[in-house]
């Protein structure tokens, strides 16, 4: 009887994308599901209504694919409110027809729960409901669970191909107002191959990773390169906001066992997945992987409870005092705070923890140093110098924690590219470092 009632309830909510988004009104605040879970049919249907809609704020994090609503021709209809800037919203934000909200990843869900950001509508993508009438948010839980549970109206794309993931990642069917059924492949993200410089950086990182450590690894050429240098380690654990294909190599090699994790022992703890179909298939109904919102996964207090936590994060620039610019290139906004500060602070408080900033020594084919005397004018600081413990380039490891400004400058110059060291030394001397 329960299953029959649920099926009837599901059917009653099903409609077309154009009908589903007809509930959205001018001046609404809406949220779009992030990462690989962007509900394209719903967004496309919304954009088709652009001529009749005005002043809609669209809150979103990083997402794959196009962001048609961010196009110049729709500037009177939609305004991007980016909690993390991606390739598809970067131009709109820097052109002034979108906004950037600098915020720690761990604090985004509370913005919705507290109605600091008072959402009218959430556009989400979910897996088909289970026998209890719950729809898994699939590959991306992060802040979407809070957004969906807080929004006054929820429109869901129910995709037959969305993996059903486990953990704190379900939204009840009763909370969903309209359903649009689809059966389409999930967008994939393929990382570029690691360079020799990436591999040199990764080799330096691996020297800090002890057996029985718990790891936070992102996506990209440096994290992927690190994987290759961890295959001789034993009993690693995973507690990370993002899970990608590279980690499968360590799992299949028996390197990741999660035996010695303090938080969710025996489980991979993750907030979202980005990668290829291979990793999407891996997490589908996998009892060894638990998805949780980012106010749990990224909570520095939760992170700190894992012993020997190792967090690896990237930077655009690091100045000679240890300040990290990671969300902008000068005054040009590029990405966001994400989970960098959450994991740096949580890992610093972990027994035996090692918070790491990793970056190549140069940019633009070796013409610009990424270790700089002062950050590029207009750049903001994401990770403050007191939070930085290790900075790693292909030239070595600078251990900064507990060091004076003079000692920090010396250590960072030693891992800068050799052709920039003399200039950095002269500038540091003039500055009194």
N, C-alpha and C positions, 0 to 999 in steps of 0.2 A: 504493500500500500504506500509506504514511504517513497519507494523508488518511482511508483506511478505518479504520485503527487509531484515529486521533484521533476520528472520528465515533462509533466504538464506545465509546471512553473517555468522551466527552461524554454519550452516551445512558445509560451505566451510572450516571452521577452524578445524572441528572435524577430529581426526586421532587417531592412536594408541599411547600408551605411548612410545614405542620404537622409533617410527617415530618422535614424538614430541621432545624428548631429543636429537635427532640426530643433532640438531642445536648447541648443546653445544660442545665447542672446548677446547683443552688443553690450560692451562693458563687463562681460563675464571674465573671471579669472579661471583659466583651465590649466591642467597638468597633462603632459604627454609622457607616457612610459619610456624609460631610458634604454640606452645601450642597444643590444640586438632585438629588443622587444618593442621597438617603435611600431605602433599600430597604423601602418601606412594607409590601409583602406579608410580608416576613420579620419586621418589627417587630410587625405586627398578630398574626401567628401566635404570636410570643413572648408578647405580652400575654395572649393567650387561655390561656396556661399559668400565669398569675400565681398562681392558687390553689395550685399545686403547687411553686412556686419561692420561694426566700427569699434575701435578701442578695446580689443580683446587682448588681455595679457596672457602670454603663453609661457608657462614655467616649465623648464626642462633641464636635464643634465646632458651629459654626452650621449649622442645617439648616432647610430649608423644610418647611411643612406641620405637622401635629400631632405631638406627642410624647406618645402615650397612656401610655407607661410612666412619665411624670413626674406623672401624676395622683395626687392625694392618696390615692385608694382603693387604690393599688398600692404604698404607701410601704414595706410590709414585704417586698415582692418585688423592687423595683428602686430603686436610688439613682443619680441622675444625677451623673456626674463631668464637669463642664463645663470644657473647655479654652477655650471661647469661648461666652459665654452668648447665646442667641437669644431671640426672643419666646416660643418654646414651652417654654423651660426656666427662664425668669427667675423666675416665681412659685415654682417648686419650690425653686430655689436660695435665694431670699430667705426662704422659709418654713422653711428648715432641713432639708428632706428631700432636698436635693441639695447638692453641693459645687462650689466654683469653684477651679480650678487656675490661678493667674496664671503665665503662661509666654510667652516670646517664640515667635512662630510658627516661627522658624527652628530652634528647639530641640525641638519636639514629636516629630519622627520619632525622634530619638535616645532619647527616653523609652521608646519601644517596642523599638527595636533593642537597647538595653542591658538591657532587661527591668526597668528602674526601674518601669515599668508593665508588668506581666507578663500579657499578654493570653492568655486561653484561646480566645476565639472572635472572629472578625471577620465582621460582616454587611455585605456590599458589593453594589453594583450595577455591572454591567459590560456592555459591548457583546458581541455574539456573537464567538466565537473567529475569528481569521484563519487563513489556510492553514498557519501555523506552530504553531498551537495556543496562541496568546497572546490573552488577553482584555484589551482596552483598558479602563482605568478611566474613560474617557469624560470627563465634564465636571468631575470633581474628583479630582485626584491628591494635592495638599497632603500631609497626613500619612497618608492612607489606604494608600498603597503600602507604607510601613513597617509600618503596623498589620497589613495582610494578610499580608505576608511574615514577620512575627514571630509571629503568632497560631498556636496549635497546631491550630486547626480553622477552616476558612474556608467560609462559606456564601454563595453568590453568586446574586443575582437576575440572570439574563441577559435583558436587555430588548432586544427587536428595535429599539426606537426610541431607544436610547442611542447618541449619536454615537460613532464610532470616532475618537478623537483620537490624535495622533502625538507621539513624543518618548519620554521615560523614564516611561512610564505604563502598562506592560503587566504583567499577572500571568499566569504560565503556567497553563494548564488543569490541569496536574499538581498545582499547589498548592491547587486548589479541591477540597474534599471533597464538597460537595453543591451541586446546581444547581436553581434554580427558574426555569423559563422564563416570561416574560411578554411582553406586547406592549401597552404603555401609554404615554401621553404623559408627557413630562418636565415637572415643575412649573415654572412660569414666575414670575419676579419682575419686576414693573413698577414703576419708580421714580415717585415723585410728581413733578409738574411743578415746575420751578424757579420760585422767587419772584423779585421784583425785587431783594430783598436778596441772594439767591443769585447773581443775575446781576452785582450790583455787586461782590461778593466775587470772582467769577470774572474779572471785568475786571481787577481788581487782580492776581490771580494771573498772568494772561496776560502782564502787562508783564515778568514775570521769566523767561518762557520764550523762550529764544533758538532760532533755527533750528538744526537738527542735534542738538537735545536728545533725551534718552531719558526717557520718562515713566513714572511709576507713578500710576495713577488708580484709585480705587475706584468704588463704586456709590453713587448718591444724587443729591440735587438739586444740590449744589455741583459735584461732578465732571461731571455732565451739563451744567451751565451753562458750565463751563470749555471744553467741546468747542466751543461756539459762538463762542468768542473765539480759537480756535487755527487757524481755517480760512485765515488769511493766513500761517501759518508754513510752513516748508519742511523736508522731510527729517527729520521726527520719527521716533523709534523707541519701541518699547514693551517694557518689562521690568517686569512687574507681577504681584502675587500673584493679582489678580482681573481678569478681562476681562468687559466688559459691552457692551450694545447701543450706547452712545454712541460708543465707539471706532470702530464701523463707519462712522460718518459721516466721520471723518477718513481712514480707509482708502479709502473710495470717492471722496473728494475729492482723493486723491493726496497728502495732507499727511503721512501715515505711510508711509515707504518703508523704514525700518530700515537704510538704507545706511550710516549712520555709527555704528552701535552697535559697541561693542568686544566685548561678550559676545553670542554667537550672532548675528553680523551677518546682515542679510537676513531674520531671523526675529522674529516676535512671541513673546516668552518669557512664559509664564503658568503658574500653578499650579492655578487653577480658574476656571470660568465660571459667572456668575449673570446671568440676564436672560430674554429671550423666545426663542421658537422661532427667530426670525430669526438670533440670534447662535449658537444651538445648531447650526443648519444650516450656518452659516458655518465653524465649526471642524471639522465632520465631514470627515475625511480631507483636511484642508487642509495641504499641504506647507509653507505659510508660517507655520504656527503650531506651536510646540513646547511641550508640557506637561512640566513637571518638578516633582518634589517640593519642598516649601517649605524643606527644608534646603539646597536649591540656589538657588531663586528668591529666597528671603529672606535668604540668607547675606550679611551686610554686606560681606564681602570681595569676593564676586562682584558685588554691586551697585556697589561702589566702582570697579570696573574700567570701567564705562560712563562715558564723558566727558559732561559737561553733564547729569548725571542730575538730574531734577526729581521730587521725591516730595511728594504732596499728601495730608495726613492731617487728620482732624478732632479736635475736642476738646469736652468738656462744659464745662470751665472752664479758664482760664489765670490764675494769680495774677500779681501785679506783679513777681515775680522771674523769671517765665517757666516755672514748674512747670506741667505739663499733667495734668489729671485727664481720663481718657478712658474708663475702664471702669466708673465708678460715679457715682451722683448722691448726694453725701454718703456715707452708709454703705450705701445701697441699690445692690447690684451690678446692673450693667446690660449689659455686653458682655464685653470681654476686651482683652488686650494686642494680639492679632492681630499684624500685621506693622509696626505703627507705629514701634516703636523700631528694628527691623531696618532699615527703609528710611530713617529719620532718620539713623542712624549710617552706613549705607553711602553714602548720598547726600552726607553731610558730607565724606566722604573722596574723593568723586568729583572729578576735575579740573573746576572750574567748576560743581560740584553745588549745588543749592538745595533744602534740606529745608524744607518749608512746613507749618505748622499753620494751618488755615483754619476759621473759625467765625463765626457771626453775633454781633453785639455784645450781643444781648439774647436772653432766653428768656421764655416765658409771656406772649406778646403785649406784649413790651416792659417788663414789670414787674420783671425781674431782669437784672442785668448779668452777662455771661459773662466779662468781665474783672473780676477780684475782688482785693481786698486780700490775703486769705488763702483758701485752698481751703475749701469747706464742711467742717465737722467730720465726720470719718469717711471722707472721701475719700482715696484713695490716689493716689500719683503714678505715672503710666505713663511719661511722658517727662520726664526730669530737666532742670533749667534749663540745665545745661551742654550738653545735646544740642539745644536749641532755637535755631534760627538766624532764621527768619522766622515772625512771627505776622501773619495777615491777616484783617481784618474788612471790612465794607462801607465803613468809614471810612478805610481805608488799610493801609499796610504798616509793621510795626514790625520793624526789623532789630536783633536782640539779640546776635548772636555777637560776642564780644570786648568787650561793654559791661558797665559796672559795674551794681550793683543800682540805684543812683540813676538811671543813664541808661536802664536797662530800664524802670523804673517810669514815667519820663517818656514814653518811646516808646509804652508800652502804654496809658497814659491818653489819649494823642493819638488812638488808634484805637478807644477805647471809645465807647459812645453818649454824645452831648453831655450828656444829662440826668444821667448818672452821674459825669461827670468831676470835678465839684467835690468830691463826697464821696470819690472815689478819691484826689484830691490831698490832702484833709485827713487821710485815714487814712495815706497814704504819708508825710506830714510828721510825724505823730505817731510813726510807726515809724522815722523817721530816714532814709527813702529820699530 
